[in-house]
Amino acid sequence: MIRAGTLAAMFLGIDHVGLMTDDPARAGTFMKLLGMSLTDQGVADAYGVSCDFWQFSDDARETAVELVAPTRDDSAIAVPLSTRGPGLYHVAFEVDDLDADAEELVAAGFVRIDEDPHPGARPGMRVQFLYLPEPVNSLMELVQYDEPRRRRS
C-alpha cells in the first residue's frame, strides 16, 4: 500500500477528459454551443481513434475535453462504445515521468492496460492507460509531453 500523499507529487494537473462518440462532428456542435473551440486534432494510431480537443481558450495549460472516435473496427473504444454507448471514457492527467509514475500506480493497485506507453494524438505526447477497478471503476490516462504544459508550483 502506498502512503497517502506520495502520488500527488507526480501529477501536474488534469490534461483532458475523454468522451467517446461515434459522431465527433455532431458532438463538436455541442462543444461550440458551450463556448469551446477546437484547439487540436490528431489520430492515436495505436488505439485506432481520432481525437478532437476542445477548450475555452487556446492556452495549452487549460484542461481540454477530448472527443474520441473510432477510426477502425478494432478501435480501443469499439467495445465500450457498442456496449455502454457514448459518454465518459477516461480522465487524463499530465505527469512529469510517465514510466516511473505508471509503475507507482500499478504498485498501488492500478491495472496496466498498455504494457508500454504509446504516442498520443498531440505532437510530443506519450500516453499510457491504467485502470482502477475498485473503488471507482475508472480508466485513467497518463500523459507526458516533450515540453510540459503545466509546471509544479
OpenMM code with the backbone's topology and positions (N, CA, C; nanometers):
from openmm import Vec3, app, unit

residues = "MET ILE ARG ALA GLY THR LEU ALA ALA MET PHE LEU GLY ILE ASP HIS VAL GLY LEU MET THR ASP ASP PRO ALA ARG ALA GLY THR PHE MET LYS LEU LEU GLY MET SER LEU THR ASP GLN GLY VAL ALA ASP ALA TYR GLY VAL SER CYS ASP PHE TRP GLN PHE SER ASP ASP ALA ARG GLU THR ALA VAL GLU LEU VAL ALA PRO THR ARG ASP ASP SER ALA ILE ALA VAL PRO LEU SER THR ARG GLY PRO GLY LEU TYR HIS VAL ALA PHE GLU VAL ASP ASP LEU ASP ALA ASP ALA GLU GLU LEU VAL ALA ALA GLY PHE VAL ARG ILE ASP GLU ASP PRO HIS PRO GLY ALA ARG PRO GLY MET ARG VAL GLN PHE LEU TYR LEU PRO GLU PRO VAL ASN SER LEU MET GLU LEU VAL GLN TYR ASP GLU PRO ARG ARG ARG ARG SER".split()
positions = [
    Vec3(0.0846, -0.1189, 0.0000),
    Vec3(0.0000, 0.0000, 0.0000),
    Vec3(0.0882, 0.1239, 0.0000),
    Vec3(0.0509, 0.2191, -0.0775),
    Vec3(0.1289, 0.3422, -0.0881),
    Vec3(0.0824, 0.4417, 0.0198),
    Vec3(0.1710, 0.5183, 0.0725),
    Vec3(0.1349, 0.6161, 0.1749),
    Vec3(0.0567, 0.7306, 0.1130),
    Vec3(-0.0386, 0.7825, 0.1847),
    Vec3(-0.1182, 0.8957, 0.1369),
    Vec3(-0.0260, 1.0133, 0.1067),
    Vec3(-0.0520, 1.0779, -0.0055),
    Vec3(0.0224, 1.1981, -0.0411),
    Vec3(0.1439, 1.1750, -0.1283),
    Vec3(0.1939, 1.0525, -0.1391),
    Vec3(0.3152, 1.0320, -0.2176),
    Vec3(0.2878, 1.0363, -0.3671),
    Vec3(0.1689, 0.9994, -0.4111),
    Vec3(0.1378, 1.0030, -0.5533),
    Vec3(0.1134, 1.1442, -0.6047),
    Vec3(0.0662, 1.2332, -0.5198),
    Vec3(0.0292, 1.3678, -0.5627),
    Vec3(0.1454, 1.4435, -0.6252),
    Vec3(0.2674, 1.4131, -0.5857),
    Vec3(0.3827, 1.4856, -0.6366),
    Vec3(0.4058, 1.4623, -0.7855),
    Vec3(0.3559, 1.3517, -0.8402),
    Vec3(0.3804, 1.3208, -0.9806),
    Vec3(0.2844, 1.3900, -1.0752),
    Vec3(0.1674, 1.4290, -1.0283),
    Vec3(0.0652, 1.4855, -1.1153),
    Vec3(0.0837, 1.6356, -1.1326),
    Vec3(0.0803, 1.6802, -1.2580),
    Vec3(0.0936, 1.8225, -1.2872),
    Vec3(-0.0427, 1.8874, -1.3051),
    Vec3(-0.1446, 1.8078, -1.3331),
    Vec3(-0.2796, 1.8604, -1.3492),
    Vec3(-0.3609, 1.7713, -1.4407),
    Vec3(-0.4888, 1.8049, -1.4536),
    Vec3(-0.5748, 1.7314, -1.5455),
    Vec3(-0.5503, 1.7853, -1.6853),
    Vec3(-0.5068, 1.6979, -1.7745),
    Vec3(-0.4814, 1.7382, -1.9120),
    Vec3(-0.6121, 1.7453, -1.9907),
    Vec3(-0.6921, 1.6409, -1.9805),
    Vec3(-0.8204, 1.6402, -2.0501),
    Vec3(-0.9136, 1.5343, -1.9934),
    Vec3(-1.0385, 1.5472, -2.0299),
    Vec3(-1.1404, 1.4477, -2.0007),
    Vec3(-1.1829, 1.3918, -2.1356),
    Vec3(-1.1766, 1.2592, -2.1509),
    Vec3(-1.2090, 1.1957, -2.2780),
    Vec3(-1.3531, 1.1494, -2.2838),
    Vec3(-1.4237, 1.1914, -2.3878),
    Vec3(-1.5602, 1.1478, -2.4138),
    Vec3(-1.5595, 1.0657, -2.5413),
    Vec3(-1.6143, 0.9444, -2.5370),
    Vec3(-1.6181, 0.8629, -2.6581),
    Vec3(-1.7488, 0.8877, -2.7328),
    Vec3(-1.7373, 0.8907, -2.8659),
    Vec3(-1.8513, 0.9170, -2.9520),
    Vec3(-1.8270, 0.8540, -3.0881),
    Vec3(-1.9329, 0.8204, -3.1575),
    Vec3(-1.9174, 0.7759, -3.2959),
    Vec3(-1.9557, 0.8880, -3.3924),
    Vec3(-1.9831, 1.0082, -3.3375),
    Vec3(-2.0217, 1.1230, -3.4191),
    Vec3(-1.9530, 1.2499, -3.3676),
    Vec3(-1.8206, 1.2627, -3.3889),
    Vec3(-1.7494, 1.3784, -3.3342),
    Vec3(-1.7950, 1.5118, -3.3932),
    Vec3(-1.8422, 1.5126, -3.5168),
    Vec3(-1.8892, 1.6384, -3.5758),
    Vec3(-2.0129, 1.6888, -3.5015),
    Vec3(-2.1054, 1.6005, -3.4760),
    Vec3(-2.2266, 1.6396, -3.4033),
    Vec3(-2.1926, 1.6775, -3.2591),
    Vec3(-2.1053, 1.6000, -3.1944),
    Vec3(-2.0648, 1.6337, -3.0572),
    Vec3(-1.9939, 1.7682, -3.0543),
    Vec3(-1.9166, 1.7981, -3.1602),
    Vec3(-1.8480, 1.9265, -3.1690),
    Vec3(-1.9440, 2.0443, -3.1730),
    Vec3(-2.0604, 2.0238, -3.2314),
    Vec3(-2.1635, 2.1279, -3.2334),
    Vec3(-2.2006, 2.1675, -3.0913),
    Vec3(-2.2094, 2.0690, -3.0031),
    Vec3(-2.2425, 2.0976, -2.8640),
    Vec3(-2.1254, 2.1629, -2.7906),
    Vec3(-2.0031, 2.1276, -2.8260),
    Vec3(-1.8873, 2.1927, -2.7645),
    Vec3(-1.8894, 2.3418, -2.8012),
    Vec3(-1.9207, 2.3720, -2.9269),
    Vec3(-1.9307, 2.5128, -2.9705),
    Vec3(-2.0404, 2.5846, -2.8943),
    Vec3(-2.1530, 2.5166, -2.8743),
    Vec3(-2.2645, 2.5757, -2.8008),
    Vec3(-2.2222, 2.6134, -2.6592),
    Vec3(-2.1310, 2.5360, -2.6016),
    Vec3(-2.0797, 2.5651, -2.4681),
    Vec3(-1.9755, 2.6767, -2.4673),
    Vec3(-1.9372, 2.7245, -2.5852),
    Vec3(-1.8378, 2.8311, -2.5944),
    Vec3(-1.6956, 2.7811, -2.6104),
    Vec3(-1.6802, 2.6533, -2.6441),
    Vec3(-1.5466, 2.5961, -2.6602),
    Vec3(-1.5045, 2.6021, -2.8070),
    Vec3(-1.3737, 2.5964, -2.8295),
    Vec3(-1.3169, 2.5951, -2.9646),
    Vec3(-1.2312, 2.4716, -2.9834),
    Vec3(-1.2276, 2.4227, -3.1047),
    Vec3(-1.1411, 2.3105, -3.1397),
    Vec3(-0.9977, 2.3613, -3.1445),
    Vec3(-0.9108, 2.3084, -3.0577),
    Vec3(-0.7740, 2.3585, -3.0481),
    Vec3(-0.6699, 2.2614, -3.1022),
    Vec3(-0.7010, 2.1332, -3.1045),
    Vec3(-0.6083, 2.0307, -3.1540),
    Vec3(-0.6889, 1.9162, -3.2122),
    Vec3(-0.6312, 1.8507, -3.3112),
    Vec3(-0.6878, 1.7277, -3.3654),
    Vec3(-0.5730, 1.6338, -3.3944),
    Vec3(-0.5995, 1.5056, -3.3850),
    Vec3(-0.4966, 1.4088, -3.4181),
    Vec3(-0.5530, 1.2691, -3.4154),
    Vec3(-0.4684, 1.1755, -3.4523),
    Vec3(-0.5049, 1.0342, -3.4510),
    Vec3(-0.4044, 0.9611, -3.3636),
    Vec3(-0.4560, 0.8770, -3.2764),
    Vec3(-0.3708, 0.7888, -3.1961),
    Vec3(-0.3797, 0.6511, -3.2622),
    Vec3(-0.2880, 0.6245, -3.3538),
    Vec3(-0.2915, 0.5019, -3.4335),
    Vec3(-0.2898, 0.3750, -3.3497),
    Vec3(-0.2146, 0.3755, -3.2411),
    Vec3(-0.2044, 0.2558, -3.1570),
    Vec3(-0.3410, 0.2143, -3.1015),
    Vec3(-0.4307, 0.3107, -3.0875),
    Vec3(-0.5629, 0.2840, -3.0309),
    Vec3(-0.6733, 0.2842, -3.1363),
    Vec3(-0.6420, 0.3255, -3.2581),
    Vec3(-0.7422, 0.3318, -3.3638),
    Vec3(-0.8494, 0.4356, -3.3378),
    Vec3(-0.8067, 0.5536, -3.2906),
    Vec3(-0.9027, 0.6595, -3.2599),
    Vec3(-0.8572, 0.7941, -3.3148),
    Vec3(-0.9562, 0.8753, -3.3498),
    Vec3(-0.9298, 1.0158, -3.3784),
    Vec3(-0.9642, 1.0936, -3.2522),
    Vec3(-0.8949, 1.2053, -3.2334),
    Vec3(-0.9111, 1.2830, -3.1109),
    Vec3(-0.9242, 1.4304, -3.1454),
    Vec3(-1.0349, 1.4896, -3.1048),
    Vec3(-1.0575, 1.6331, -3.1191),
    Vec3(-1.0540, 1.6942, -2.9803),
    Vec3(-0.9660, 1.7922, -2.9613),
    Vec3(-0.9502, 1.8556, -2.8312),
    Vec3(-1.0186, 1.9925, -2.8332),
    Vec3(-1.1087, 2.0137, -2.7385),
    Vec3(-1.1868, 2.1362, -2.7274),
    Vec3(-1.1524, 2.2067, -2.5973),
    Vec3(-1.1339, 2.3407, -2.6059),
    Vec3(-1.1015, 2.4200, -2.4874),
    Vec3(-1.1739, 2.5533, -2.4927),
    Vec3(-1.1774, 2.6203, -2.3776),
    Vec3(-1.2367, 2.7533, -2.3702),
    Vec3(-1.1399, 2.8613, -2.4180),
    Vec3(-1.0115, 2.8304, -2.4237),
    Vec3(-0.9122, 2.9229, -2.4775),
    Vec3(-0.8040, 2.8399, -2.5461),
    Vec3(-0.7102, 2.9058, -2.6098),
    Vec3(-0.6021, 2.8319, -2.6761),
    Vec3(-0.4803, 2.8144, -2.5853),
    Vec3(-0.4957, 2.8413, -2.4567),
    Vec3(-0.3886, 2.8221, -2.3587),
    Vec3(-0.3663, 2.6718, -2.3394),
    Vec3(-0.2479, 2.6236, -2.3747),
    Vec3(-0.2164, 2.4804, -2.3684),
    Vec3(-0.2260, 2.4249, -2.2265),
    Vec3(-0.2201, 2.5118, -2.1249),
    Vec3(-0.2282, 2.4657, -1.9862),
    Vec3(-0.3719, 2.4411, -1.9421),
    Vec3(-0.4665, 2.4838, -2.0209),
    Vec3(-0.6071, 2.4674, -1.9852),
    Vec3(-0.6514, 2.3229, -2.0087),
    Vec3(-0.7335, 2.2730, -1.9204),
    Vec3(-0.7896, 2.1390, -1.9359),
    Vec3(-0.8799, 2.1357, -2.0586),
    Vec3(-0.8697, 2.0281, -2.1347),
    Vec3(-0.9489, 2.0124, -2.2571),
    Vec3(-1.0541, 1.9037, -2.2396),
    Vec3(-1.1529, 1.9073, -2.3272),
    Vec3(-1.2452, 1.7965, -2.3457),
    Vec3(-1.2042, 1.7319, -2.4772),
    Vec3(-1.1754, 1.6032, -2.4717),
    Vec3(-1.1315, 1.5292, -2.5905),
    Vec3(-1.2478, 1.4434, -2.6399),
    Vec3(-1.2849, 1.4620, -2.7670),
    Vec3(-1.3842, 1.3754, -2.8299),
    Vec3(-1.3082, 1.2643, -2.8999),
    Vec3(-1.3286, 1.1420, -2.8540),
    Vec3(-1.2568, 1.0252, -2.9036),
    Vec3(-1.3530, 0.9444, -2.9902),
    Vec3(-1.3128, 0.9194, -3.1160),
    Vec3(-1.3985, 0.8456, -3.2087),
    Vec3(-1.3188, 0.7336, -3.2751),
    Vec3(-1.3827, 0.6215, -3.3035),
    Vec3(-1.3107, 0.5101, -3.3674),
    Vec3(-1.2734, 0.5423, -3.5119),
    Vec3(-1.1547, 0.4948, -3.5525),
    Vec3(-1.1126, 0.5077, -3.6926),
    Vec3(-1.1095, 0.3726, -3.7632),
    Vec3(-1.1304, 0.2659, -3.6863),
    Vec3(-1.1327, 0.1310, -3.7434),
    Vec3(-1.2158, 0.0393, -3.6533),
    Vec3(-1.2535, -0.0754, -3.7061),
    Vec3(-1.3416, -0.1679, -3.6335),
    Vec3(-1.2808, -0.2225, -3.5044),
    Vec3(-1.1478, -0.2379, -3.5004),
    Vec3(-1.0838, -0.2910, -3.3799),
    Vec3(-1.0303, -0.1802, -3.2891),
    Vec3(-1.0911, -0.0643, -3.2966),
    Vec3(-1.0542, 0.0502, -3.2145),
    Vec3(-1.0610, 0.0144, -3.0664),
    Vec3(-0.9784, 0.0809, -2.9865),
    Vec3(-0.9791, 0.0602, -2.8409),
    Vec3(-1.1144, 0.0948, -2.7796),
    Vec3(-1.1922, 0.1800, -2.8454),
    Vec3(-1.3227, 0.2164, -2.7890),
    Vec3(-1.4386, 0.1411, -2.8538),
    Vec3(-1.4115, 0.0509, -2.9458),
    Vec3(-1.5195, -0.0211, -3.0158),
    Vec3(-1.6114, -0.0949, -2.9190),
    Vec3(-1.5557, -0.1714, -2.8272),
    Vec3(-1.6388, -0.2491, -2.7343),
    Vec3(-1.7130, -0.1586, -2.6362),
    Vec3(-1.6441, -0.0669, -2.5647),
    Vec3(-1.7207, 0.0167, -2.4717),
    Vec3(-1.8251, 0.1043, -2.5416),
    Vec3(-1.7947, 0.1501, -2.6608),
    Vec3(-1.8909, 0.2328, -2.7342),
    Vec3(-2.0142, 0.1513, -2.7732),
    Vec3(-1.9933, 0.0263, -2.8128),
    Vec3(-2.1073, -0.0569, -2.8533),
    Vec3(-2.1868, -0.1101, -2.7338),
    Vec3(-2.1219, -0.1271, -2.6187),
    Vec3(-2.1929, -0.1815, -2.5031),
    Vec3(-2.2506, -0.0732, -2.4114),
    Vec3(-2.1754, 0.0342, -2.3904),
    Vec3(-2.2209, 0.1409, -2.3000),
    Vec3(-2.2788, 0.2598, -2.3736),
    Vec3(-2.2381, 0.2760, -2.4997),
    Vec3(-2.2790, 0.3941, -2.5759),
    Vec3(-2.1850, 0.5098, -2.5507),
    Vec3(-2.2117, 0.6237, -2.6147),
    Vec3(-2.1246, 0.7401, -2.5990),
    Vec3(-2.1258, 0.7918, -2.4558),
    Vec3(-2.0171, 0.8582, -2.4195),
    Vec3(-2.0101, 0.9183, -2.2864),
    Vec3(-1.8687, 0.9219, -2.2331),
    Vec3(-1.8574, 0.9362, -2.1025),
    Vec3(-1.7268, 0.9484, -2.0374),
    Vec3(-1.6423, 0.8243, -2.0652),
    Vec3(-1.5194, 0.8467, -2.1086),
    Vec3(-1.4286, 0.7362, -2.1360),
    Vec3(-1.3132, 0.7326, -2.0357),
    Vec3(-1.2479, 0.8469, -2.0144),
    Vec3(-1.1344, 0.8489, -1.9226),
    Vec3(-1.1063, 0.9909, -1.8746),
    Vec3(-1.0227, 0.9992, -1.7710),
    Vec3(-0.9665, 1.1251, -1.7251),
    Vec3(-0.8160, 1.1133, -1.7454),
    Vec3(-0.7566, 1.2155, -1.8069),
    Vec3(-0.6131, 1.2136, -1.8374),
    Vec3(-0.5394, 1.3150, -1.7509),
    Vec3(-0.4319, 1.2678, -1.6888),
    Vec3(-0.3503, 1.3522, -1.6020),
    Vec3(-0.2127, 1.3702, -1.6639),
    Vec3(-0.1652, 1.4943, -1.6673),
    Vec3(-0.0279, 1.5178, -1.7122),
    Vec3(0.0664, 1.4851, -1.5976),
    Vec3(0.1712, 1.4103, -1.6306),
    Vec3(0.2738, 1.3726, -1.5340),
    Vec3(0.4099, 1.4126, -1.5886),
    Vec3(0.5091, 1.4137, -1.5013),
    Vec3(0.6423, 1.4535, -1.5475),
    Vec3(0.7374, 1.3362, -1.5697),
    Vec3(0.6977, 1.2152, -1.5293),
    Vec3(0.7803, 1.0970, -1.5519),
    Vec3(0.6873, 0.9777, -1.5742),
    Vec3(0.6400, 0.9623, -1.6957),
    Vec3(0.5373, 0.8642, -1.7285),
    Vec3(0.5738, 0.7232, -1.6838),
    Vec3(0.6925, 0.6790, -1.7131),
    Vec3(0.7325, 0.5420, -1.6808),
    Vec3(0.7325, 0.5169, -1.5300),
    Vec3(0.7971, 0.6027, -1.4550),
    Vec3(0.8049, 0.5856, -1.3093),
    Vec3(0.6682, 0.6029, -1.2444),
    Vec3(0.5906, 0.6994, -1.2937),
    Vec3(0.4600, 0.7248, -1.2340),
    Vec3(0.3645, 0.6083, -1.2584),
    Vec3(0.3694, 0.5491, -1.3769),
    Vec3(0.2864, 0.4312, -1.4061),
    Vec3(0.3243, 0.3165, -1.3132),
    Vec3(0.4528, 0.2965, -1.2905),
    Vec3(0.4979, 0.1894, -1.2005),
    Vec3(0.4439, 0.2095, -1.0592),
    Vec3(0.4480, 0.3335, -1.0110),
    Vec3(0.3971, 0.3615, -0.8767),
    Vec3(0.2481, 0.3332, -0.8673),
    Vec3(0.1738, 0.3714, -0.9704),
    Vec3(0.0292, 0.3486, -0.9683),
    Vec3(-0.0041, 0.1994, -0.9738),
    Vec3(0.0707, 0.1240, -1.0528),
    Vec3(0.0499, -0.0210, -1.0588),
    Vec3(0.0777, -0.0820, -0.9209),
    Vec3(0.1831, -0.0377, -0.8567),
    Vec3(0.2150, -0.0874, -0.7229),
    Vec3(0.1056, -0.0527, -0.6220),
    Vec3(0.0315, 0.0557, -0.6498),
    Vec3(-0.0752, 0.0990, -0.5585),
    Vec3(-0.2095, 0.0326, -0.5892),
    Vec3(-0.2158, -0.0501, -0.6959),
    Vec3(-0.3395, -0.1218, -0.7234),
    Vec3(-0.4030, -0.0970, -0.8586),
    Vec3(-0.3472, -0.0065, -0.9368),
    Vec3(-0.3997, 0.0160, -1.0716),
    Vec3(-0.3593, -0.1009, -1.1612),
    Vec3(-0.4390, -0.1277, -1.2619),
    Vec3(-0.4117, -0.2344, -1.3578),
    Vec3(-0.3614, -0.1699, -1.4871),
    Vec3(-0.2496, -0.2188, -1.5354),
    Vec3(-0.1899, -0.1651, -1.6577),
    Vec3(-0.2713, -0.2129, -1.7788),
    Vec3(-0.3198, -0.1201, -1.8596),
    Vec3(-0.3891, -0.1529, -1.9848),
    Vec3(-0.2864, -0.1625, -2.0976),
    Vec3(-0.1967, -0.0653, -2.1020),
    Vec3(-0.0883, -0.0642, -2.2006),
    Vec3(0.0371, -0.1191, -2.1347),
    Vec3(0.1008, -0.2147, -2.1994),
    Vec3(0.2271, -0.2656, -2.1459),
    Vec3(0.3338, -0.1563, -2.1495),
    Vec3(0.3333, -0.0788, -2.2577),
    Vec3(0.4285, 0.0311, -2.2745),
    Vec3(0.3542, 0.1558, -2.3212),
    Vec3(0.4100, 0.2746, -2.2971),
    Vec3(0.3477, 0.3974, -2.3475),
    Vec3(0.3427, 0.3985, -2.4999),
    Vec3(0.2463, 0.4745, -2.5530),
    Vec3(0.2286, 0.4909, -2.6972),
    Vec3(0.2269, 0.6389, -2.7317),
    Vec3(0.2542, 0.6721, -2.8580),
    Vec3(0.2363, 0.8117, -2.8999),
    Vec3(0.0894, 0.8510, -2.8869),
    Vec3(0.0642, 0.9722, -2.8410),
    Vec3(-0.0720, 1.0235, -2.8294),
    Vec3(-0.1125, 1.0968, -2.9559),
    Vec3(-0.2260, 1.1635, -2.9505),
    Vec3(-0.2814, 1.2315, -3.0676),
    Vec3(-0.2265, 1.3718, -3.0878),
    Vec3(-0.1589, 1.4260, -2.9871),
    Vec3(-0.0989, 1.5593, -2.9987),
    Vec3(0.0515, 1.5443, -3.0219),
    Vec3(0.1126, 1.6415, -3.0891),
    Vec3(0.2579, 1.6355, -3.1095),
    Vec3(0.3331, 1.6326, -2.9762),
    Vec3(0.4341, 1.5461, -2.9685),
    Vec3(0.5174, 1.5379, -2.8489),
    Vec3(0.4490, 1.4744, -2.7296),
    Vec3(0.3404, 1.4037, -2.7516),
    Vec3(0.2611, 1.3448, -2.6431),
    Vec3(0.2841, 1.1940, -2.6373),
    Vec3(0.3130, 1.1436, -2.5175),
    Vec3(0.3184, 0.9990, -2.4906),
    Vec3(0.2102, 0.9688, -2.3889),
    Vec3(0.1441, 0.8534, -2.4054),
    Vec3(0.0335, 0.8202, -2.3162),
    Vec3(0.0406, 0.6748, -2.2715),
    Vec3(-0.0209, 0.6492, -2.1581),
    Vec3(-0.0355, 0.5129, -2.1081),
    Vec3(-0.1648, 0.5062, -2.0284),
    Vec3(-0.2432, 0.4011, -2.0553),
    Vec3(-0.3708, 0.3838, -1.9869),
    Vec3(-0.3577, 0.2850, -1.8715),
    Vec3(-0.4233, 0.3201, -1.7613),
    Vec3(-0.4310, 0.2367, -1.6426),
    Vec3(-0.5771, 0.2322, -1.5981),
    Vec3(-0.6117, 0.1266, -1.5283),
    Vec3(-0.7497, 0.1079, -1.4845),
    Vec3(-0.7514, 0.0859, -1.3340),
    Vec3(-0.8448, 0.1504, -1.2662),
    Vec3(-0.8631, 0.1292, -1.1230),
    Vec3(-1.0008, 0.0683, -1.1012),
    Vec3(-1.0057, -0.0650, -1.0795),
    Vec3(-1.1358, -0.1302, -1.0663),
    Vec3(-1.2119, -0.0892, -0.9397),
    Vec3(-1.1477, -0.0862, -0.8286),
    Vec3(-1.2119, -0.0501, -0.7019),
    Vec3(-1.1344, 0.0659, -0.6425),
    Vec3(-1.1961, 0.1617, -0.5922),
    Vec3(-1.3372, 0.1781, -0.5620),
    Vec3(-1.4148, 0.2583, -0.6664),
    Vec3(-1.3520, 0.2964, -0.7811),
    Vec3(-1.4215, 0.3876, -0.8725),
    Vec3(-1.4477, 0.3313, -1.0123),
    Vec3(-1.3920, 0.2142, -1.0462),
    Vec3(-1.4162, 0.1540, -1.1767),
    Vec3(-1.3900, 0.2543, -1.2891),
    Vec3(-1.2670, 0.3073, -1.2944),
    Vec3(-1.2353, 0.4160, -1.3861),
    Vec3(-1.1086, 0.3904, -1.4671),
    Vec3(-1.1107, 0.4438, -1.5879),
    Vec3(-0.9946, 0.4403, -1.6757),
    Vec3(-0.9210, 0.5729, -1.6630),
    Vec3(-0.7893, 0.5639, -1.6437),
    Vec3(-0.7051, 0.6817, -1.6303),
    Vec3(-0.5998, 0.6788, -1.7408),
    Vec3(-0.5744, 0.7949, -1.7969),
    Vec3(-0.4673, 0.8083, -1.8955),
    Vec3(-0.3592, 0.8961, -1.8346),
    Vec3(-0.2362, 0.8484, -1.8393),
    Vec3(-0.1225, 0.9306, -1.8009),
    Vec3(-0.0660, 0.9913, -1.9280),
    Vec3(-0.0358, 1.1195, -1.9234),
    Vec3(0.0112, 1.1947, -2.0401),
    Vec3(0.1422, 1.2626, -2.0041),
    Vec3(0.2402, 1.2485, -2.0925),
    Vec3(0.3648, 1.3235, -2.0767),
    Vec3(0.3981, 1.3867, -2.2102),
    Vec3(0.4326, 1.5153, -2.2076),
    Vec3(0.4704, 1.5896, -2.3277),
    Vec3(0.6212, 1.6083, -2.3311),
    Vec3(0.6757, 1.6194, -2.4519),
    Vec3(0.8179, 1.6515, -2.4654),
    Vec3(0.8495, 1.7804, -2.3891),
    Vec3(0.7618, 1.8784, -2.4041),
    Vec3(0.7716, 2.0044, -2.3294),
    Vec3(0.6493, 2.0124, -2.2396),
    Vec3(0.6660, 2.0008, -2.1069),
    Vec3(0.5488, 2.0017, -2.0183),
    Vec3(0.4600, 2.1240, -2.0411),
    Vec3(0.3289, 2.1021, -2.0327),
    Vec3(0.2322, 2.2106, -2.0488),
    Vec3(0.2042, 2.2765, -1.9148),
    Vec3(0.2215, 2.2035, -1.8082),
    Vec3(0.1956, 2.2542, -1.6747),
    Vec3(0.3239, 2.2416, -1.5942),
    Vec3(0.3365, 2.3236, -1.4955),
    Vec3(0.4541, 2.3180, -1.4079),
    Vec3(0.4054, 2.3057, -1.2643),
    Vec3(0.4842, 2.2364, -1.1866),
    Vec3(0.4549, 2.2271, -1.0436),
    Vec3(0.4828, 2.3634, -0.9811),
    Vec3(0.3878, 2.4091, -0.8996),
    Vec3(0.4084, 2.5429, -0.8389),
    Vec3(0.4822, 2.5346, -0.7080),
] * unit.nanometer
topology = app.Topology()
chain = topology.addChain("A")
for resn in residues:
    res = topology.addResidue(resn, chain)
    for name in ("N", "CA", "C"):
        topology.addAtom(name, app.Element.getBySymbol(name[0]), res)
